[in-house]
Amino acid sequence: MNLPKLSWKYLTAKPLNFVLNTLILSLGIAIVIILLLLSTQAEDKMMKNAKGVDLVIGAKGSPLQLILCNIFHIDFPTGNIDLEEAQKVARNPMVKYAIPLALGDSYKGFRIVGTNHKYAELYQGNIAEGKLWEKPFEVTIGYTAAKHLQLKLGDTFHGAHGIGEDMDQAHEHHDYRVVGILQPNGSVLDNLIFTRIESVWLSHEDHGESSQETEEAHTHEEHEHEHEHNHDHAHDHEHHHAETHAHEHGPTEETVQVSKKNPLGLPQGEGKEITSMLVKFRSPMAAMQMPRYINSQTSMQAASPAIETARLFSLLGIGVDLLQGFAYLMVFIAVLSIFIALYNALKERKYDLAIMRSLGSSKTSLFILIILEGVLITLISAGFALVIAHGVVELIMQIIEGPGAVGITGFTFLVEELYLIGGALLIGIITSLIPAIQAYKTDISEVLAKG
């Protein structure tokens, strides 16, 4: 006697009950898997993006916003900080290295980040084509950004002020030129466009976003260029404008060596600003002293990625817990429904089971027959749940592909899913246990006499 085939025939004899029970259990398990995929991958990505950064230093404001903006690049900057004040912190003996960032512009929603090559090294970014940015207005693009924007080596584009996808205030006087594309590595690098910090400074000078002194220097240079055609400028900001004009015919690089006096490797000048610094400490002791000093003794703010990320997950965890509770409630309802269906089916099939016993089937065979029904329902439900969960996650990620993409995929399978399937099988066995015991205890003579 083929018990699995017979169990399947009994299940499909009432297709409506079978489909309903399977669907409810599938949806419950699928929700649990979806939450598991999203939370696990999101946490892994956040840990990877925050790795190597002990402190983020930026303008006063929300510490969480500071982390979201400068580590994960999913929020707006809190403001700018004075370059010289940032340099003083970077010179501190407790600082192993400091990576400057200049934000504020984007291209079709993808953020343009002014920084140095240390940023790519931090996330182990490797070149797929071309090279890393070197001269002003040269850019190296992350894999996802290059793919979405359909940019290739040699292409040019104009940045726009802000980080929205429909920004129309473009810096039309400055062409960014693509010199490199990074390999995909699953970090925040994939969604960013990288250039020198000087590129960001020069772009913003045309929109009046630099200091008053910079604007005056710019006006003075334009006057000289129009009436005297004299490109020998004395001021630092004027030199940058000359570099911008030269860039149109082949940009030149102003090389500034990293030193103890200038650990950020940036041109000095009064009024220069950056958005933030990513800091790595030399020793754990600095984690206790530096944030307190910066927050109380400077005009800047220090935020710890580890602390703020933990706080973010605690906030998100409330919603995740509610959804998980709803999913487990659905699983419980499905299990109860399966139990009732099997128990009622047993009452209707008592005569059939008695006939099977009279034809030579053992009590154990009847017990296994009922258990198999519960196992088949949960196995089929678990299979559907896997397909639904991974399909939904991948569909969501495809829909938000672009600037909002965070590198989560539906093609990742977790070990926890195996435990979940094992738990589903156990549920199927437990659900069918009482009806199976009833089948095992069936009295043949009594049932046949009543039949």
C-alpha positions in Angstrom: 0.0 0.0 0.0 1.4 3.4 -1.1 0.8 5.5 2.0 2.1 8.9 0.7 -0.1 8.5 -2.5 -3.1 7.6 -0.4 -2.6 10.5 2.0 -2.4 12.9 -1.0 -5.7 11.4 -2.4 -7.4 12.0 1.0 -6.1 15.6 1.1 -7.2 16.6 -2.4 -10.6 14.9 -1.9 -11.7 18.3 -0.4 -9.7 20.8 -2.4 -11.2 23.9 -0.9 -10.2 23.0 2.6 -6.8 21.9 1.4 -6.1 25.1 -0.5 -7.4 27.3 2.4 -5.3 25.6 5.1 -2.2 25.6 2.9 -2.6 29.3 2.0 -3.0 30.5 5.6 0.0 28.5 6.8 2.1 29.6 3.7 1.3 33.3 4.3 2.2 33.1 8.0 5.5 31.4 7.3 6.2 33.7 4.4 5.8 36.8 6.6 8.3 35.4 9.1 10.8 34.6 6.3 10.4 38.1 4.8 11.1 39.8 8.1 14.0 37.5 8.6 15.5 38.3 5.2 15.0 42.0 5.5 16.2 42.5 9.1 19.2 40.1 8.8 20.5 41.6 5.5 19.8 45.2 6.6 21.7 44.6 9.8 24.6 43.0 8.0 24.8 45.8 5.5 24.7 48.4 8.2 27.5 46.7 10.2 29.6 46.4 7.0 29.1 50.1 6.2 29.9 51.2 9.7 33.0 48.9 9.9 36.2 50.9 10.3 34.5 54.1 11.5 34.6 54.8 15.3 33.2 58.3 15.1 31.5 60.6 12.7 32.1 64.3 13.3 29.8 66.9 11.7 27.6 69.9 12.4 25.4 70.1 15.4 22.1 68.4 15.1 20.6 64.9 15.4 23.3 62.3 16.0 21.2 59.7 14.2 20.8 62.0 11.2 24.6 62.5 11.2 25.1 58.7 11.0 22.4 58.1 8.4 23.7 60.8 6.2 27.5 60.2 6.4 27.7 56.5 6.9 24.6 55.1 5.0 23.9 58.1 2.8 20.2 58.0 3.2 19.5 61.4 4.9 20.3 65.0 4.5 23.5 66.6 6.1 23.1 68.5 9.4 25.3 71.3 7.9 29.0 72.0 7.4 32.0 72.3 9.7 35.0 74.5 9.5 37.9 72.8 7.8 40.5 74.2 10.1 38.6 73.1 13.2 38.2 69.6 11.7 42.0 69.6 11.0 42.7 70.2 14.7 40.7 67.2 15.6 42.4 65.1 12.9 45.8 66.1 14.3 44.9 64.6 17.7 47.3 61.8 18.6 44.4 59.5 19.5 43.1 59.7 15.9 44.5 56.9 13.6 43.1 58.4 10.5 40.3 60.8 9.4 38.4 60.8 6.1 36.9 64.1 5.0 33.5 64.2 3.2 31.9 67.0 1.3 28.2 66.4 0.4 25.3 68.3 -1.0 25.1 67.4 -4.7 23.7 64.5 -6.7 23.1 63.3 -10.2 19.6 61.8 -10.8 19.2 60.9 -7.2 22.7 59.3 -6.7 24.8 61.3 -4.2 28.1 62.9 -5.3 30.6 62.5 -2.5 33.7 64.6 -2.3 36.4 62.7 -0.5 39.9 61.1 -0.9 41.0 57.6 -1.9 41.1 56.5 1.8 37.3 56.2 1.6 37.4 53.6 -1.2 40.1 51.7 0.8 37.9 51.7 3.9 35.3 49.6 2.1 37.8 47.7 0.0 36.5 49.1 -3.2 38.2 47.8 -6.3 38.3 49.2 -9.8 36.4 47.3 -12.5 37.1 49.8 -15.3 39.4 52.9 -15.5 40.9 54.3 -12.3 40.1 56.2 -9.1 39.4 59.9 -9.3 42.4 62.2 -9.1 41.8 65.6 -10.7 39.0 68.0 -9.9 35.7 67.0 -11.6 36.9 63.5 -12.3 34.5 60.9 -10.9 34.6 57.2 -10.1 31.2 55.6 -9.9 29.9 52.8 -7.8 28.6 49.7 -9.7 24.9 50.1 -9.0 25.0 53.8 -9.8 26.9 53.3 -13.1 24.4 50.5 -14.1 21.3 52.5 -13.2 22.6 55.8 -14.8 24.0 54.0 -17.8 27.3 55.8 -17.5 30.5 54.6 -19.0 34.1 55.7 -19.1 34.5 59.2 -20.7 30.9 60.2 -20.2 30.2 63.7 -18.8 27.3 65.0 -16.7 26.2 68.0 -14.6 25.7 67.6 -10.8 22.6 69.1 -9.2 22.2 70.7 -5.8 20.4 68.5 -3.3 19.9 64.7 -3.3 16.4 64.4 -4.9 15.9 62.6 -8.2 14.2 65.6 -9.8 16.6 68.4 -8.9 16.7 71.1 -11.6 19.3 73.4 -10.2 22.3 71.9 -12.1 25.8 73.1 -11.9 25.9 73.6 -15.7 29.3 75.3 -15.7 31.1 72.2 -14.4 31.2 68.9 -16.2 32.0 65.8 -14.2 33.9 63.2 -16.3 33.7 59.5 -15.6 37.2 58.0 -15.2 36.4 54.8 -13.3 33.7 52.4 -12.3 34.0 50.3 -9.1 33.4 46.6 -8.8 30.2 45.6 -6.9 31.0 44.8 -3.3 27.7 45.0 -1.5 28.6 48.2 0.5 27.5 51.8 0.3 30.1 52.3 -2.4 27.8 50.8 -5.0 25.4 53.7 -4.9 27.8 56.7 -4.8 29.6 58.9 -7.2 33.1 60.0 -6.0 35.2 63.0 -6.7 37.7 65.3 -5.1 36.4 67.7 -2.4 37.7 70.6 -4.4 35.1 69.7 -7.1 32.3 70.2 -4.6 33.8 73.5 -3.4 34.2 74.9 -6.9 30.6 73.8 -7.9 29.1 75.6 -4.9 31.0 78.8 -5.4 28.8 79.6 -8.4 25.7 79.3 -6.3 26.8 81.6 -3.6 27.2 78.8 -1.1 30.8 79.6 -0.1 31.9 82.2 2.4 31.7 85.9 1.7 35.4 86.0 1.2 35.3 83.3 -1.4 32.5 85.2 -3.3 34.6 88.4 -3.3 37.6 86.5 -4.6 35.5 85.0 -7.3 34.2 88.4 -8.4 37.7 89.8 -8.4 38.9 86.9 -10.6 36.1 87.4 -13.1 36.9 91.1 -13.4 40.6 90.3 -14.0 39.7 87.6 -16.5 37.5 89.9 -18.5 39.6 93.1 -18.6 43.2 91.9 -18.1 43.1 88.2 -18.9 45.5 87.7 -16.0 45.4 84.1 -14.6 48.1 84.6 -12.0 45.9 84.8 -9.0 47.2 85.4 -5.5 44.4 84.0 -3.4 43.7 80.3 -2.8 40.1 80.5 -3.9 41.0 82.3 -7.0 43.5 79.6 -7.8 40.6 77.0 -7.7 38.6 79.1 -10.2 41.5 79.1 -12.6 41.8 75.4 -12.1 38.1 75.1 -13.0 38.5 77.1 -16.3 41.5 75.0 -17.1 39.5 71.8 -16.5 37.4 72.5 -19.5 40.4 71.9 -21.6 42.0 69.2 -19.4 41.9 69.7 -15.6 45.0 70.0 -13.5 45.5 68.6 -10.0 46.6 70.6 -7.0 48.6 68.1 -5.0 48.5 68.5 -1.2 50.5 66.0 0.8 49.0 64.4 3.9 51.2 65.4 6.8 50.9 65.9 10.6 50.0 69.5 10.0 47.5 68.7 7.3 46.2 65.2 8.0 43.2 65.6 5.7 45.4 66.5 2.7 43.2 69.4 1.7 44.1 72.9 0.5 44.0 75.3 3.4 42.1 78.6 3.4 39.9 80.7 5.6 36.2 79.9 5.3 36.7 76.5 3.7 34.2 73.9 5.0 33.5 70.2 4.7 30.4 68.2 5.7 31.9 65.7 8.0 34.9 63.5 9.0 34.9 59.7 9.5 37.4 59.0 12.3 39.2 55.8 13.3 40.8 55.7 16.8 44.2 54.4 17.8 43.0 53.0 21.0 39.6 52.2 22.8 40.4 54.9 25.3 39.7 57.6 22.7 36.1 56.4 22.4 35.5 57.7 25.9 37.4 61.0 25.6 37.0 62.3 22.1 33.2 62.4 21.8 32.9 64.3 25.1 35.6 66.8 24.1 34.1 67.4 20.6 30.5 67.8 21.8 31.4 70.2 24.7 34.5 72.1 23.5 33.9 72.6 19.8 31.2 73.9 17.5 31.0 70.4 16.0 29.1 67.2 17.0 30.4 63.7 17.4 28.3 60.6 16.9 29.2 56.9 17.3 28.0 54.6 14.5 27.8 51.6 16.9 25.6 53.5 19.4 23.3 55.2 16.8 22.9 52.0 14.7 21.9 50.1 17.8 19.4 52.8 18.7 18.0 52.7 15.1 17.5 48.9 15.3 15.8 49.3 18.7 13.3 51.8 17.1 12.7 49.5 14.0 12.5 46.5 16.2 9.1 47.5 17.6 7.5 47.4 14.2 9.3 44.1 13.3 8.1 42.5 16.5 4.5 43.6 15.8 4.7 42.1 12.3 6.3 38.9 13.6 3.5 38.6 16.2 0.9 38.9 13.5 2.7 36.2 11.4 2.9 33.8 14.3 -0.8 34.4 15.0 -1.5 33.4 11.4 0.6 30.3 11.8 -1.4 29.4 14.9 -4.7 29.9 13.1 -3.5 27.7 10.3 -2.3 25.0 12.6 -5.6 25.0 14.4 -7.5 24.9 11.1 -5.4 21.9 9.9 -6.0 20.1 13.2 -9.8 20.6 12.9 -9.7 19.5 9.2 -7.8 16.3 10.0 -10.0 15.5 13.0 -13.2 15.9 11.1 -11.8 14.0 8.2 -11.0 11.1 10.6 -14.6 10.9 11.7 -15.8 10.7 8.1 -13.2 8.1 7.2 -13.6 5.7 10.1 -15.4 3.2 8.0 -12.7 3.4 5.3 -10.0 2.9 7.9 -11.8 -0.1 9.3 -12.1 -1.7 5.8 -8.3 -1.1 5.4 -7.7 -2.9 8.7 -9.9 -5.8 7.7 -7.9 -6.1 4.4 -4.7 -6.5 6.4 -3.4 -3.0 7.1 -1.8 -2.6 10.5 -2.6 0.0 13.2 0.9 1.5 12.6 0.1 2.0 8.9 -3.1 3.9 9.8 -1.2 6.0 12.3 1.5 6.9 9.7 -1.2 7.6 7.1 -2.7 10.4 9.2 0.7 11.8 10.2 1.7 11.9 6.5 -1.3 14.1 5.8 -0.2 16.7 8.3 3.4 16.5 7.1 2.4 17.0 3.5 0.3 20.1 4.2 3.1 21.7 6.1 5.8 20.7 3.6 3.7 22.2 0.7 3.0 25.3 2.8 6.7 25.7 3.6 7.6 25.4 -0.1 5.1 28.0 -1.1 6.2 30.3 1.7 9.8 30.1 0.5 8.8 31.0 -3.0 6.5 33.8 -1.9 8.9 35.3 0.7 12.0 35.4 -1.6 9.9 36.5 -4.6 8.4 39.4 -2.6 11.8 40.6 -1.3 13.3 40.5 -4.7 10.4 42.3 -6.3 10.5 45.0 -3.6 14.3 45.5 -4.3 13.7 45.7 -8.0 11.0 48.3 -7.6 13.3 50.5 -5.4 16.4 49.8 -7.5 18.4 53.0 -7.8 19.4 55.6 -5.2 17.2 53.9 -2.5 18.7 50.5 -3.1 20.4 49.0 0.0 21.9 45.9 -1.5 19.2 43.5 -0.1 18.3 40.6 -2.4 15.7 37.8 -2.5 18.3 35.3 -3.7 20.0 35.0 -0.3 19.1 31.9 1.7 19.7 31.9 5.5 20.4 29.1 7.8 17.5 30.2 9.9 15.1 29.3 7.1 16.1 25.6 7.5 15.2 25.8 11.2 11.9 27.4 10.2 11.1 24.6 7.8 12.1 22.0 10.4 9.8 23.8 12.8 7.0 23.6 10.2 7.4 19.9 9.9 7.3 19.5 13.6 4.1 21.5 13.7 2.6 19.2 11.0 3.5 16.1 13.1 2.1 17.6 16.3 -1.1 18.8 14.5 -1.8 15.3 13.1 -0.8 13.5 16.3 -4.2 13.4 18.0 -6.1 12.3 14.9 -3.4 9.7 14.2 -3.8 8.3 17.7 -7.5 8.1 17.2 -7.0 6.2 14.0 -4.6 3.8 15.7 -7.2 3.0 18.4 -10.1 2.4 15.9 -12.1 -0.7 16.8 -12.8 -2.5 13.6 -15.7 -4.6 14.7 -17.5 -1.7 16.3 -17.1 0.6 13.3 -18.1 -2.2 10.8 -21.2 -3.1 13.0 -22.4 0.5 12.9 -21.6 0.8 9.2 
